[in-house]
Amino acid sequence: MVKSTLINLAYLFYPRKICFQKEEEKYFNSVEYKRLIERIGYFNKDENRYFCDILKKDFENDKVLRNFKDVSLLDWQDRAISFNLQIVQESELHTISLFLSILIPFYTIRVQKNKIEYFFSSLEIEQMKNDNSDSREIKDLISEISTRVENKMLYRMFPNELINMIIEDINFQEIPFGKFTMFNAFFNNSITTDNEN
């Protein structure tokens, strides 16, 4: 039921069986693509991103979550407001990414482990370790983020078992037919893998 509903919602924003690259004019003139662009344009205006302000204000009261950065790329036709938070735990750099769909009231959280030495000097790494007085594990932070998003914004977590499901008859930008996932439909063009946690 949820799966078919989400696929039908995707069909509202992406034309079926029309190739983005080979049938550009037909794709751009489709009702679905125009609907998608209109929706992205609406949320690309500062005054229409009020729900982000609600969440940011709520995060301000938490010494870790207040460091979330808005990394949204709506100008590149992303379908989500995106936030990143970098934290160091056990000498490893983790990026927690929160994606709030602008097409449907769902969100997802992805966690990525990074090589810390690529981003920071030894001195900066030591300082970050010393500054980290928060004892919450990543799974606890994810739970806290989820609670706040669901309580403040009335969004629901996107079903994890569907996030990488391919929608065969849709393509978009550089993502060809047979590679376009539910994550791509509702969030952005990234390729996702299972969370480490």
N, C-alpha and C positions, 0 to 999 in steps of 0.2 A: 504493500500500500504506500509506504513512505517513498520507496524507490520509484514507483511509477509516478507519484505526485511530483517528485523532484525532477524527473526526466521531462515531464510535461511543462514544468516551470522553466526549465532550460530552453525548451522549444519556443517559449514566448520571446526569448532574447537572441536566439541564433537560428538562422534559416537552415532547414534540413537539406542535405544533398546539394548545396551550392558551394563551390570552392572559392574560398576567400582570395586566393592568389590568381586563379585562372579565370574566374567569372566575377571579377572585381565590381564591375558596374551593376550586375544583377544582385550581388551580395549587398553592396552599399545602398541599393534602392529597395531592399526588402523591408517589409514592415517590422520584422524582428530586429534587424540591425538598427533601424531608426529608433525603435523603442529602447534598445540598449544604449545607444549614444545619448538619447534624451535623458535617460536615468543617470548615466555617468555625469553628464553636464550639470544636472541638478545638484548632485552631491559634490561637484567640484567647486561650488561656490561656498565661500566661508560661512555665509549666513545659513546655509543648509546643512552644516556639519555640527549642528547643535548637540546631537547625541554624543559626539566625541568630547565636547566640553563637559558634559555631565559625567562621563567616565573619567576624564582627566582630573576633574575636581575631586572625585571619589578616590582616585589613586594618590592624590597629593597627601593624604593622611597616612600613607604607608611609606616607610623609609626606603623600601626597595622598589615598590611599584611606581613610585613617583618618578622614577628614572626612565619610564617608558618613553620612547621617541616615536613620533608620527613619521612613518616612512612611506606613506601612501603615494601611489603613482597613478592617480586618476587621469592625468594628462596622457599617459601611455595606455589608457583604456583598461586599467585594473578595475575589477568589479568588487573591491573591498577597501575599506579603510584599514590600514595596516599599522601596527605598532611593534617595535622591537625593544627588547630589554636584554642587556648583556650583563651576565653575572659570572663571578668566579667561584667555583666550588671545587674543593680538593685539587687545587692547582690547574683546573681546566676551565676554559672559557665556554660558556653556554649562551646561545641566543634563544630567547623565548619570543616567539612571534605570535601575535594575536591578530587574527583577520576577522573583521566584521563585514559581512556581505552587505552590499547596498542594493542587492536584487531581492533578497529574501531575509527574514529575521533569524538568520543562523550565523554562528561563528565557529571558528576552529582555532586551535592552539597547536603550533608546531615547535619542537625543540631541536636545536642543532648544536652539536659539539664542534668547536672550532679549535684550531691550533693557536693557542694563546700567543706564542712567540712571534707569529706573523703580524699580530695587531699591536702588541705592546712591548716596550723595552723591559728588561729585567727589573729595573727600578720601579716602573709603573706596575708591574705584576706584584711585586712585594707590597707596594702601597695599597693596591686593591685588596690583597689578602688581609692586610691590617685594618682596612676600612670596613671589611665585611663582618659586622657584629651580629648579623642576622643568622639565626640557626635553622631557618626553614630549608628543607630539602626542595628540590625542583618540583617534585610531585605535590608538595604542600603549596608552593607558589601557584602552580597550575590550578589547584583546587580553589585557592583564594581568588584568583583571576576569574575563574568560571562563576563562582558565587556572585561576585560583584557585577559581572556582565549580565547574568541572568536576573539578578534583583533590580539593577538600575535600568537595564535596557529592555528587559523582557525578551531577550534573544535566547535561542536554544542551541546547544552544541550540535554541530553537524554530525550525523552518524558516521563514526570512524570507519565502519565496514563498507561505506559507500564512497568515501572520499577519493579513492583511486579508481573507481569504476569508470570504464571507458564508455562514452556515448558515441557509438560508431558513425552516426550520420551527421555529425556536427564537426566543423573545423573553424579555427579562428586565428587570424594573424599567421604566425609561423607554425602553429600546431596543426598538423595534417589530420585527415580522417583516420580513425583507428588509434589515435593517440590522445584525443581530447577527453579529459576526465571531468568528473563532477567538481573537483577542486578548481579546475580551469574554468568551468562554467560559472561558478559563483564567487570565486575569489581572485585569482590572477593566473598568469601564464607559467608559473613555476612548476617544476616537476617535484612532486612530493614523495617522500618515503615515510615509512612508519617512524613514529617518534621513538626515541631511545628509552623513554620512560613509559 
